[in-house]
Amino acid sequence: MVILKLYGAGYTSCTRRVATVLHELKVPFELIEIDVKKGEQKTPAYLEKQPFGKIPYIADDGFILYESRAICRYIAAKHPAAGFIPSEPKAHAICEQMTSAEFASFEPLVALILRETFFKPMMLGTTADLTVVEEPLAILENLAAYDVILGKQRYLAGDVLTLADLFHLPHVPYLAAGGSDIMTRKPNVARWYNELIARPYFLVYEGGVKTTTAY
Ligand SMILES: N[C@@H](CCC(=O)N[C@@H](CS)C(=O)NCC(=O)O)C(=O)O
């Protein structure tokens, strides 16, 4: 069997999003570490595979795919029994509703915070300017809609775990590391979050993503 190759950086959220789904579905994979700091993702050889010059991408028996969420959908589609992409039309639509909320509303806010408090210090050696993160943090602090949704059901798209839940997770530890307690202040969000981080795949956040050939 040809092992799936994940080209990325173990500490980044997009790479961890893909690794989270791979781990959940017990898919063996090899992580090919891309040196983002040195700009390896902008080299001609890399751009041939990922023309946007971003990580991650996968090679699955010669099939190349980029965009972390598209990769997760592909992997989940290959393992339909897990139900990460519901097949019943209404359940499917509700899952899409929440993956859209993640992509359009949650991710852009968290990305602003992440860039200022984690990537800029790491890449440029600068100190975080906390005034930049005040507004996105204030919006996120609310999380009111999430608490309402999670007050009615166990997970974001209903009572079964789906990609909607998994897509939200990779950014979240950075919020906690940045001193924010927004994931644990609202009771229903806290219940959901604590359940998710207790799952074994959450370990990928601690040591970063690593090649995993067996489960
Ligand atoms: N929407 C893309 C975003 C990819 C992305 O922005 N990757 C970041 C790391 S999380 C990256 O490649 N940063 C280095 C760069 O922009 O050169 C995805 O989900 O895969």
The ligand as a Tripos MOL2 file, in Angstrom:
@<TRIPOS>MOLECULE
LIG
   20    19     1     0     0
SMALL
NO_CHARGES

@<TRIPOS>ATOM
      1 N1         -7.1750   27.9440    2.7420 N.3       1 LIG1
      2 C1         -5.8780   27.2970    2.7890 C.3       1 LIG1
      3 C2         -4.9460   28.1880    3.5900 C.3       1 LIG1
      4 C3         -3.5340   27.7390    3.4860 C.3       1 LIG1
      5 C4         -2.6190   28.6310    4.3160 C.2       1 LIG1
      6 O1         -2.8570   29.8340    4.4710 O.2       1 LIG1
      7 N2         -1.5500   28.0210    4.8230 N.am      1 LIG1
      8 C5         -0.6150   28.7550    5.6120 C.3       1 LIG1
      9 C6         -0.2650   27.9650    6.8740 C.3       1 LIG1
     10 S1         -1.7160   27.6110    7.8570 S.3       1 LIG1
     11 C7          0.6540   28.9810    4.7890 C.2       1 LIG1
     12 O2          0.9170   28.2730    3.8360 O.2       1 LIG1
     13 N3          1.4370   29.9790    5.1740 N.am      1 LIG1
     14 C8          2.6690   30.2800    4.4990 C.3       1 LIG1
     15 C9          2.5050   31.2550    3.3510 C.2       1 LIG1
     16 O3          1.4270   31.8700    3.2170 O.co2     1 LIG1
     17 O4          3.4760   31.4260    2.6200 O.co2     1 LIG1
     18 C10        -6.0290   25.8970    3.4160 C.2       1 LIG1
     19 O5         -6.9430   25.7160    4.2310 O.co2     1 LIG1
     20 O6         -5.2670   24.9850    3.0750 O.co2     1 LIG1
@<TRIPOS>BOND
     1     1     2 1
     2     2     3 1
     3     2    18 1
     4     3     4 1
     5     4     5 1
     6     5     6 2
     7     5     7 1
     8     7     8 1
     9     8     9 1
    10     8    11 1
    11     9    10 1
    12    11    12 2
    13    11    13 1
    14    13    14 1
    15    14    15 1
    16    15    16 2
    17    15    17 1
    18    18    19 2
    19    18    20 1
@<TRIPOS>SUBSTRUCTURE
     1 LIG1         1 GROUP 0 **** ****
